[in-house]
Amino acid sequence: MTDQKTVLVTASGSSIGLEVLRSLHLAELPIRVIGTEVSWWGKQIAEAYCDHVEIIARGDSPDYLNALKAIIEEQAVDLVFVNTEPELESIAADRDQFEVELSCPGQFGLEACLSKQVLHNRLAGNDLTAGTAVVDRREDLEHALGTLGSPIWLRCAEGPRGRGSIIVDHVEDGVFWMDYWRRRDAAEDVWLAHEYLPGRNLNWTSIWKQGELIAAACGERLKYFLSQVAVSGVTGNVSHCQLVDSTAVTPIASQAVRLADPQPHGIYAVDLREDAQGIPKVTEINARQAFRPLLYTHGGINFSKIFVEAMLFEHELTQRQWDVNVGLEMVRGMDFEPLFRKAESGAQS
């Protein structure tokens, strides 16, 4: 008989955290699920899927790290799903001191997931990313537009949900935009200009164990919530998406992961965008499930379940052809449960 394990899901009432919980609930594993939240309402939402939910400090609070460690010790936690960028940033410096399994990569790999500039430097020279330049002032923007073409994609080097993203085809617009964000956040952000990629917006989520790729699948973002009021049209919160064939994406995304982290271990969610020729280019790697975990789960590849099984129950999981329901769509609304439908005939991914 398998001993029960304790799994902790952070930000358990958040969009991603809740989908991780639902995926674990559907998995019917011999686990006890603990959640953390920062609000009473987040706690109430998560309680339907947890044995216990604890309210702790926010991920961007100086008290967060110690609070997380205390819960891990008090609840005898065996594995932690870390689900938000501020939480990942809080644990980054101490990542390798944790004695339990974490869903995020080790400290070296985590650095590349938290900084797009670090990631670009590690991937440089392999033709995996769009043409990129660091920009700081007008002259840099002029050079970027001259070498990368017009328009360019301008964004902050750090931060989730397309932070600071905008399409720029005039130098004056880019100068104003960087200055606006610097005054708004009172911070000297590093800015990156990228070759504009007009093709499909893709996610490739993967699980690795001690350098071995265990599972992977690919999805496409089709629409975002409130995209009509976002300058870039991207809000980072997907309202409509679908599963797609991963055959052409896996070699590119897996190479990017290995360059970012020579000994990958954990969950790596690679975002890609196709160029004008339809070739996927890596835009970032997230150290967590960053697309729609529940779509993957309903499509036949429950990453939350697979990760727990691989790390805690030592199942003989090796890379294989997962029976992914390619073409399965997910539609999310603010006032209703997610809807799923098969739009067209699929194939294995």
Buried (B, 14 or more C-beta within 10 A) or exposed (E): EEEEBBBBBBBBBBBBBBBBBBBBBBBEBEBBBBBBBBEEEBBEBBBEBBEBBBEBBBBEBEEBBEBBBEBBEEBEBBBBBBBBBBBBBBBBEEBEEBEBBBBBBBBBBBBBBBBBBBBBEBBEEEEBBBBBBEBEEEEBBBBBBEEBEEBBBBBBBBBBBBBBBBBBEEBEBBBEBBEEBBEEEEEEBBBBBBBBBEBBBBBBBBBBBEEBBBBBBBBBBBEBBEBEEBEBBBBBBBBBBBBBBBEBBBEBBBBBBBBBBEEBBBBBBBBBBBBEEEBBBBBBBBBBBBBBBBBBBBBBBBBBBBBBBBBBBEEEBEBEEBEBBBBBBBBBEEEEEBEBEBEEEBEEB
